Amino acid sequence: MEAIYKKDIAKLEKVQTRFTRIIAGCRGKNYELRLEVLKLTTLNMRFERADLIQVYKVLNDTKHIYPEGFLELSDTMGRNKYCKKLFKK
């Protein structure tokens, strides 16, 4: 991840942290509890979720948007027998 991108995420996370403090019912709680009460996740978690959704869409490309074999799952066994690795041709 680029340093600039990380800085932007940190700034946005800081804004979210400050904003959740001013909401009634969240004062005096730590950040994680405020997120739970508001049913929110951290920005990093949202970006990770979006990445996973995108990978799923690529692997299950029903509209044939991506070239054949754009991303594939490796059949080789890793340290964990349930582990699958992605690779791009």
N, C-alpha and C positions, 0 to 999 in steps of 0.2 A: 504494500500500500504506500502510496506516495506521501511524503511528509506534509505537503500542502493539504492533501485530502484529510489526513489525520488531524491537522490543525482545525480544518473546517468542521469536522465531526465534533472535536472537543468544544469548539465555540457553540455549536448548536446544542450539544448536550448540556453545556453550562446554562444556556437560555432555558432549556426544558427544566433543569434543576431549580432555577430561580422561579420560574412560572409555577411549578407545582407547589412551592412553598406558600404562595399567596392564596391558594384555593382553600376555602373553608373546609374544615375537617381533616386537613393535611398538616396543619401547623404543629410543630413539635415532633414530627415523625421523621425518621431518616429517609433518604431518597428511595431506597428499595421499597419501604412500606408505602410511601406516597404513590409509587408506580403501581403497586399492587392494588391499593384503594381505587386508583383511577383507571385500572385495567389497561395500563400502558407498558411498553417495554423500552429498553434503552435503544438508542439509535443504532448502536453496533448490532444488537440482536435483530432489529428490523432490516438492516442491510444484509446480514447473514441469511435471514429468512428469504429475502428477495433473491439473493444469489442461488439459494437452493431451489426456489420455484423456477428460476430461469434454467437451471441445469435440468430439472425435471421436464420442462417444456422442450428443451433441445433433445433429450433422450427419447421422449415420446412425441416426436414431431409428426402429428397427424395431418398437418396442412402442408407438409413438405417444403418448409421455408428454408431449412438448413440443408447444406449438401450432405449426401449420403456419407455416413461415417464421420461426421464433423466431430462428435465426441463419442467415445465408446467406453464400455466398462471392460477392464482387464479381467481375464479369467485366471490369472496367476494368483496363487494363495499368498497372502501377506502374513504378518505375525499373527494376526487375528483371523481365524478361518472364515469369519463372516465379513471380512473387510473386502471392499471392492474399490479399485482405483480407477479414476478417470484419466484418459489420455486423449490428446488431440493429435490427429494425423497431419 
